[in-house]
Amino acid sequence: RVSKETKQLWNYERQMLLHYQWYLKLLERTWEESKSQSGSNLSPTIVGMTALCSLCEMLKSALHFNFRSSILSLVVRNMSSPNGHVRETCCQTTIYVFSHDPQGEISLEASKLIARAVQNHRVGHTELLRTFLHLPLRVHEDEAEAVRIHTAAVQKKRKKMAALSADGEAAEAAEIEKELKEGSATIDVAVLAKAQADTLQTVVVSYFRILKRSSDATISHGEREKVRRLL
């Protein structure tokens, strides 16, 4: 039975998240409307720029909070803005995410969004590509393979434990559960390694897409060389 205090706490948390989501939508709408009001992406209104900066600061202050994906998507979309201030604000926010994401999962999400921009030929400024240089990639392919093996082994053990519990073999199921708990101390490292391996793959794919369009004047040889250093 849930206590009255717990129900009140749950209701408070639901209301807080609901109003937070409304606030995010208001900021996003304000930003989009400011671009249409100004008639050009080159000069968003002061109110719109304030809304964009607020979204960037909210992402930086709470990387793992709810609805981060919608903010991150908006930030990456504007990393190639023709407006220098907008472009710099969004690129610096992404660099902050890359530098302060301990698990690497948000960095992976941002990298995939940037890679999608590269794939869709929406990269008009090299600042977007320079953000890749701030990825703290430390994983090698052999480590990534070890993580995949570890993850598969954990999933296999969990399936076996569930089957044993269903058959009433509690003792053996408890032993497997103990093994999983003992290995839980390394799960954060495993998650980080997998995220970094996937991020590295995303960067590599983006790099080769850039090479295919090497005749594009907006991407200089120097910029391609900088991205190559990540490999």
ZISUL-V115444 format. One record per run of one state. SS is the DSSP state (h for helix, s for strand, l for the rest). FROM is the first residue (numbers start at 0). TO is the last residue. If there is no record, write none. Layout:
SS,FROM,TO
SS,FROM,TO
This chain:
l,0,2
h,3,37
l,38,44
h,45,60
l,61,66
h,67,79
l,80,82
h,83,99
l,100,103
h,104,118
l,119,124
h,125,133
l,134,139
h,140,165
l,166,168
h,169,211
l,212,219
h,220,227
l,228,230
